[in-house]
């Protein structure tokens, strides 16, 4: 198959919505299950960040859940790098929220509510059974810091004076990975609530999310 960016490969699963190619204008080889497409290239790069195959890491952990989640590793790395390149301050996470919403829909969650506390999102995933009435919340923060990044890798911040220096890009990518696994397996009794919080860096984003969870009847989390 050949993606619209011109990438080719005998084992690729590619399309114009390929998550692993960080821009439609990047014409290098990539592979993976299509999820979503970023809005812009990173620093005008001429080659995909994945110019060589990225394999799932050989991490030492057991269980089928870990084995399945590790297969998402290349896609989650690509998502995290794209978020890292496009940092946004608290309650200004418009691009980040849009990327997360598109990813969650592609993962097959049961519902996504956006615009919470301006830029927050809450997604729900129902288990094979909900008889227990159990509800578990998983949370990630999304905002960056007003700092200048001095790194020189291809996915460094594209915004002067803004940087993901506290790992929120990684937190967000990890929660998307959890969403994909839970939506694919649903091997639990109850409801998983995925909370993507804006404004964690001293801006009371948690309060905005808690207020929404209370008023929407999710007080059992």
C-alpha positions as CSV (number, residue, x, y, z in Angstrom):
1,X,0.0,0.0,0.0
2,X,1.0,3.6,-0.5
3,X,0.0,6.5,1.7
4,X,-1.0,9.9,0.3
5,X,2.4,11.2,1.6
6,X,4.1,8.9,-0.8
7,X,5.4,6.4,1.7
8,X,5.7,2.8,0.6
9,X,6.6,-0.5,2.1
10,X,5.7,-4.1,1.8
11,X,4.1,-4.4,5.2
12,X,2.7,-0.9,5.6
13,X,-0.9,-0.1,6.5
14,X,-1.0,3.5,5.3
15,X,-3.5,6.2,4.4
16,X,-3.9,10.0,4.5
17,X,-4.8,9.5,8.2
18,X,-1.5,7.7,9.1
19,X,-0.6,8.6,12.7
20,X,3.1,7.6,12.2
21,X,3.8,10.1,9.4
22,X,3.9,13.4,11.2
23,X,2.9,15.4,8.2
24,X,1.2,14.7,4.8
25,X,4.2,16.4,3.3
26,X,6.7,13.9,4.8
27,X,7.4,11.3,2.2
28,X,9.5,8.7,4.0
29,X,8.7,5.1,4.9
30,X,6.4,4.5,7.8
31,X,4.0,1.8,9.0
32,X,1.2,1.2,11.5
33,X,-2.5,1.2,11.9
34,X,-3.9,4.5,10.7
35,X,-5.4,6.6,13.5
36,X,-5.2,10.4,12.9
37,X,-3.3,13.0,11.0
38,X,-1.5,16.1,12.5
39,X,-2.1,19.5,11.1
40,X,1.3,20.6,10.2
41,X,4.9,19.4,9.6
42,X,7.4,19.6,12.3
43,X,10.1,22.3,11.6
44,X,9.7,21.7,7.8
45,X,11.3,18.3,8.1
46,X,12.0,16.7,4.8
47,X,11.8,13.1,6.1
48,X,9.5,11.3,8.3
49,X,10.6,10.9,11.9
50,X,10.3,7.2,11.3
51,X,12.9,6.9,8.5
52,X,13.7,3.4,9.9
53,X,11.3,0.8,11.3
54,X,10.5,1.3,14.9
55,X,10.0,-1.9,16.7
56,X,8.1,-2.4,20.0
57,X,10.6,-2.4,22.8
58,X,11.7,-5.6,24.5
59,X,10.6,-4.7,27.9
60,X,10.5,-7.2,30.7
61,X,6.9,-7.6,31.8
62,X,4.5,-10.5,31.6
63,X,0.9,-10.9,30.7
64,X,-1.2,-10.6,27.6
65,X,-2.3,-7.0,28.4
66,X,1.3,-5.8,28.3
67,X,2.0,-7.7,25.1
68,X,-1.0,-6.2,23.3
69,X,-0.3,-2.6,24.5
70,X,3.4,-2.8,23.5
71,X,2.2,-3.2,19.9
72,X,0.9,0.3,20.0
73,X,4.4,1.6,21.0
74,X,5.3,3.1,17.5
75,X,2.0,5.0,17.2
76,X,2.1,6.3,20.7
77,X,5.7,7.5,20.3
78,X,4.6,9.4,17.1
79,X,1.6,10.9,18.9
80,X,3.8,12.0,21.9
81,X,6.4,13.6,19.5
82,X,3.7,15.5,17.7
83,X,2.3,16.8,20.9
84,X,5.8,17.7,22.1
85,X,6.3,19.7,18.9
86,X,3.1,21.7,19.4
87,X,3.0,22.7,23.1
88,X,0.1,24.8,24.5
89,X,-0.3,26.6,27.8
90,X,-3.1,25.8,30.2
91,X,-6.7,26.3,28.9
92,X,-5.2,27.0,25.5
93,X,-4.7,23.3,24.5
94,X,-6.9,23.6,21.3
95,X,-4.6,21.6,19.0
96,X,-3.9,19.0,21.7
97,X,-7.5,18.5,22.5
98,X,-8.4,18.1,18.8
99,X,-5.7,15.5,18.4
100,X,-6.8,13.6,21.5
101,X,-10.5,13.7,20.5
102,X,-9.7,12.3,17.0
103,X,-7.5,9.6,18.5
104,X,-10.2,8.6,21.1
105,X,-12.8,8.3,18.4
106,X,-10.5,6.1,16.3
107,X,-9.8,4.0,19.3
108,X,-13.6,3.2,19.6
109,X,-14.5,4.7,22.9
110,X,-18.2,4.9,23.7
111,X,-18.3,8.7,24.0
112,X,-16.2,11.8,24.1
113,X,-17.2,15.1,25.7
114,X,-14.9,18.0,24.9
115,X,-14.8,21.7,25.8
116,X,-14.8,20.9,29.6
117,X,-13.1,23.8,31.4
118,X,-12.6,25.2,28.0
119,X,-10.2,22.6,26.6
120,X,-10.6,19.4,28.7
121,X,-12.0,16.1,27.5
122,X,-13.7,13.2,29.2
123,X,-14.2,9.8,27.4
124,X,-16.1,6.7,28.6
125,X,-15.5,3.0,27.9
126,X,-18.0,0.5,29.1
127,X,-16.9,-3.0,30.0
128,X,-18.4,-6.2,28.8
129,X,-20.7,-5.9,31.7
130,X,-21.7,-2.9,33.8
131,X,-23.7,-4.8,36.4
132,X,-21.3,-3.9,39.2
133,X,-21.9,-0.2,38.7
134,X,-18.1,0.3,39.2
135,X,-16.5,3.3,37.7
136,X,-12.7,4.0,37.5
137,X,-11.1,7.2,36.4
138,X,-7.8,7.5,34.6
139,X,-6.4,11.0,34.2
140,X,-3.7,12.8,32.2
141,X,-2.7,16.4,32.0
142,X,-2.1,18.2,28.7
143,X,-0.6,21.7,29.2
144,X,2.9,22.8,28.6
145,X,5.2,25.3,30.3
146,X,6.4,28.9,29.3
147,X,9.9,27.7,28.7
148,X,12.3,27.8,25.8
149,X,13.4,24.4,24.5
150,X,17.1,24.0,23.7
151,X,17.0,20.5,22.2
152,X,17.7,20.0,18.6
153,X,15.8,16.8,17.7
154,X,13.2,16.9,14.9
155,X,10.2,17.0,17.2
156,X,11.4,19.9,19.5
157,X,9.0,22.6,20.3
158,X,7.9,24.6,17.2
159,X,6.7,27.4,19.5
160,X,9.2,29.9,20.8
161,X,9.0,30.2,24.6
162,X,6.8,27.1,25.0
163,X,7.9,23.6,25.9
164,X,6.6,20.3,27.2
165,X,9.1,20.2,30.0
166,X,6.9,18.3,32.6
167,X,6.0,15.3,30.5
168,X,2.4,16.0,29.9
169,X,2.8,15.1,26.2
170,X,3.8,11.6,27.4
171,X,1.0,11.4,29.9
172,X,-1.5,12.2,27.2
173,X,-0.1,9.7,24.8
174,X,-0.1,7.0,27.5
175,X,-3.8,7.6,28.3
176,X,-4.6,7.3,24.6
177,X,-2.8,4.0,24.7
178,X,-4.9,2.9,27.7
179,X,-8.0,4.0,25.9
180,X,-7.2,1.9,22.8
181,X,-6.5,-1.2,24.9
182,X,-9.6,-0.9,27.1
183,X,-11.9,-0.2,24.1
184,X,-10.5,-3.1,22.2
185,X,-10.7,-5.7,25.0
186,X,-13.4,-4.4,27.4
187,X,-12.4,-7.2,29.8
188,X,-13.8,-5.6,32.9
189,X,-17.1,-5.0,34.7
190,X,-18.0,-1.4,35.0
191,X,-17.1,1.9,33.2
192,X,-13.7,3.5,32.6
193,X,-13.7,7.3,32.6
194,X,-10.7,8.8,30.8
195,X,-10.0,12.4,31.9
196,X,-7.8,14.7,29.9
197,X,-7.2,17.7,32.1
198,X,-6.1,21.2,30.9
199,X,-4.4,23.8,33.1
200,X,-2.6,21.5,35.5
201,X,0.4,23.9,35.9
202,X,-1.1,26.0,38.7
203,X,-4.3,27.0,36.9
204,X,-6.9,24.9,38.8
205,X,-7.7,22.7,35.8
206,X,-8.4,19.8,38.2
207,X,-11.2,21.8,39.8
208,X,-12.9,22.4,36.4
209,X,-12.7,18.7,35.6
210,X,-14.0,17.7,39.0
211,X,-16.9,20.1,38.8
212,X,-17.9,18.5,35.4
213,X,-17.6,15.0,36.8
214,X,-19.9,15.8,39.7
215,X,-22.5,17.6,37.7
216,X,-22.5,14.8,35.1
217,X,-23.2,12.1,37.7
218,X,-19.8,10.5,37.8
219,X,-19.4,10.8,41.6
220,X,-18.7,7.1,42.0
221,X,-15.2,7.4,40.5
